[in-house]
Amino acid sequence: MKREILEEIGVEIKDNLRYLHSTSFMTDSGENVVDIVFLCEYESGEAFVKSPDEVEDVMWMSAEEIMNHPKAPIYLKESIKCAESIVRTSIYS
């Protein structure tokens, strides 16, 4: 996963990567998506769309900004809630 993140958005993450959950869904345009969510810590690098066939856009946002953003999809908000729960009770706090 660390290699994938570096290859797709140019960011290195620390070793304490934690799997949160996976979901699958269909986008409004009819594409099937498998969403695999991990909690990780930033190490270094400048995030950008390094692999446009895998990543449409990169945005740095706080959890609060995501939760209050009118276009943030529900699956993203649920992932943020799950991550925040883990952060409150783990080595990520």
CORTA-V395730 format. One record per residue. SS is DSSP state (H for helix, E for strand, - for the rest). PHI is phi in whole degrees, 0 to 359 (* if undefined). PSI is psi in whole degrees, -180 to 180 (NA if undefined). Layout:
# CORTA-V395730
ss=SS phi=PHI psi=PSI
ss=SS phi=PHI psi=PSI
This chain:
# CORTA-V395730
ss=- phi=* psi=-40
ss=H phi=302 psi=-43
ss=H phi=295 psi=-41
ss=H phi=299 psi=-44
ss=H phi=297 psi=-45
ss=H phi=297 psi=-44
ss=H phi=292 psi=-34
ss=H phi=268 psi=-33
ss=H phi=227 psi=5
ss=- phi=73 psi=21
ss=- phi=244 psi=136
ss=E phi=265 psi=142
ss=E phi=241 psi=159
ss=- phi=288 psi=169
ss=- phi=288 psi=-19
ss=- phi=277 psi=60
ss=- phi=281 psi=136
ss=E phi=227 psi=125
ss=E phi=292 psi=133
ss=E phi=256 psi=-59
ss=E phi=188 psi=171
ss=E phi=228 psi=146
ss=E phi=217 psi=163
ss=E phi=228 psi=149
ss=E phi=199 psi=172
ss=E phi=248 psi=133
ss=- phi=287 psi=169
ss=- phi=301 psi=-28
ss=- phi=272 psi=3
ss=- phi=91 psi=9
ss=- phi=275 psi=137
ss=E phi=279 psi=135
ss=E phi=231 psi=137
ss=E phi=249 psi=119
ss=E phi=253 psi=111
ss=E phi=249 psi=120
ss=E phi=249 psi=130
ss=E phi=236 psi=150
ss=E phi=258 psi=128
ss=- phi=212 psi=170
ss=- phi=245 psi=138
ss=E phi=296 psi=136
ss=E phi=251 psi=-58
ss=E phi=193 psi=170
ss=- phi=107 psi=160
ss=- phi=253 psi=117
ss=- phi=291 psi=132
ss=- phi=203 psi=165
ss=- phi=284 psi=92
ss=- phi=275 psi=-29
ss=- phi=233 psi=84
ss=- phi=299 psi=-22
ss=- phi=284 psi=-14
ss=- phi=249 psi=-30
ss=- phi=230 psi=127
ss=- phi=276 psi=-40
ss=- phi=202 psi=156
ss=- phi=233 psi=129
ss=- phi=223 psi=133
ss=- phi=268 psi=118
ss=- phi=220 psi=147
ss=- phi=284 psi=164
ss=H phi=301 psi=-41
ss=H phi=297 psi=-42
ss=H phi=297 psi=-40
ss=H phi=294 psi=-47
ss=H phi=298 psi=-30
ss=H phi=263 psi=-3
ss=- phi=283 psi=126
ss=- phi=295 psi=-21
ss=- phi=258 psi=2
ss=- phi=290 psi=124
ss=- phi=290 psi=155
ss=H phi=300 psi=-37
ss=H phi=296 psi=-34
ss=H phi=290 psi=-43
ss=H phi=298 psi=-39
ss=H phi=295 psi=-39
ss=H phi=296 psi=-40
ss=H phi=296 psi=-44
ss=H phi=300 psi=-43
ss=H phi=297 psi=-46
ss=H phi=297 psi=-43
ss=H phi=298 psi=-37
ss=H phi=297 psi=-43
ss=H phi=295 psi=-44
ss=H phi=300 psi=-39
ss=H phi=294 psi=-23
ss=- phi=236 psi=21
ss=- phi=218 psi=-169
ss=- phi=292 psi=-11
ss=- phi=279 psi=-8
ss=- phi=277 psi=NA
